[in-house]
Amino acid sequence: DLGGTQLRMWLYDGEVLVISLSRDRPKDLTPAMLVGMLYGWIEAVLAQYCLRPEQLTAIGGSIAGPVENGIVGETPNIWADMFVDLTTMLRQAFGVERVLILNDCLAALIGEHTYGAGVGFDDLFYITWSTGIGGTGMVHGVVISGCEPGHFVIDLSDTTPQCGCGVHGHLEAMASGKIGRA
């Protein structure tokens, strides 16, 4: 999971959680740096279990930003690059065909619907309030796309803080976890 301030990794053996790790995300992170960091990190973790990266069968990831068909759109809280084909980069680095990259809120919504508080419900809304503010929903079992609550305009004046996307008045610019941090 790649967020605005943290990089988290979980290793599963089938359905059993083997290890959970978290690191601060470097401020100058680029997509190529991310893939290199992940490879080294995963290689070190797998070595503890006498495994190699070539033995991975699938990679799933989530990122705080828009994702369509594995292509990551604008992510102002993470890096300046736009339209990064993170899926292909990970496939090539790890030699794994089964790679799925999702928006972090969509991944969390699916997880809650499948395993968590949303089991048995087909009308859900998931919101994350962290470095940024994100969210997505499900109505009658169908995912709603394009819901970005952090980019809801709550103040139309030009005196409000500027959001990472460049617009003034967004909820994220005035109430997210990055407010007050240097």
JOZI-V870570 format. One record per pair of residues at least 4 apart in sequence whose C-alpha atoms are under 6 Angstrom apart, sorted by the first residue. I is the first residue (numbers start at 1). J is the second residue. D is the distance in whole Angstrom. If there is no record, write none. Layout:
{{I J D} {I J D}}
This chain:
{{1 7 6} {1 8 5} {1 61 6} {1 62 5} {1 63 6} {2 7 5} {2 63 5} {3 63 6} {3 64 5} {4 77 5} {4 78 5} {4 131 5} {5 24 6} {5 25 5} {6 23 6} {6 24 5} {6 25 5} {7 22 6} {7 23 5} {7 25 6} {8 21 6} {8 22 4} {9 20 6} {9 21 5} {10 19 6} {10 20 4} {11 18 5} {11 19 5} {12 16 5} {12 17 5} {12 18 5} {37 41 6} {38 42 6} {39 43 6} {42 46 6} {43 53 6} {46 51 5} {46 52 6} {47 51 5} {58 98 5} {58 99 6} {59 99 5} {60 99 6} {60 100 5} {60 101 6} {61 101 5} {62 101 5} {62 102 5} {62 103 5} {62 104 5} {63 103 5} {63 104 5} {64 103 6} {64 104 5} {65 75 5} {65 103 6} {66 72 6} {66 73 5} {66 103 6} {67 71 5} {67 72 5} {67 73 6} {67 102 6} {67 103 6} {70 87 5} {70 101 5} {71 83 6} {71 84 5} {71 85 4} {72 83 5} {72 84 5} {73 82 5} {73 83 5} {74 82 5} {76 164 5} {90 94 6} {91 95 5} {91 96 5} {91 97 6} {105 109 6} {105 135 5} {109 126 6} {110 114 6} {111 115 6} {112 116 4} {112 117 5} {112 118 5} {113 118 4} {113 119 5} {114 119 6} {122 140 5} {122 141 4} {123 138 5} {123 139 4} {123 140 6} {124 137 6} {124 138 5} {125 136 6} {125 137 4} {126 135 5} {126 136 5} {126 137 6} {127 134 6} {127 135 4} {128 133 6} {128 134 5} {129 133 5} {130 177 5} {131 176 6} {131 177 4} {131 178 5} {132 172 6} {132 176 5} {133 150 4} {133 172 6} {134 148 5} {134 149 6} {134 150 6} {135 148 6} {136 147 5} {137 143 6} {137 144 5} {138 142 5} {138 143 4} {138 144 6} {150 171 5} {150 172 4} {151 170 5} {152 170 5} {152 171 6} {153 169 5} {153 170 4} {154 169 6} {154 170 6} {154 171 6} {155 169 5} {156 169 6} {160 168 6} {160 169 5} {161 168 6} {161 173 6} {162 166 6} {162 167 6} {162 168 4} {162 173 6} {163 167 5} {163 168 6} {163 173 4} {171 175 6} {172 176 5}}
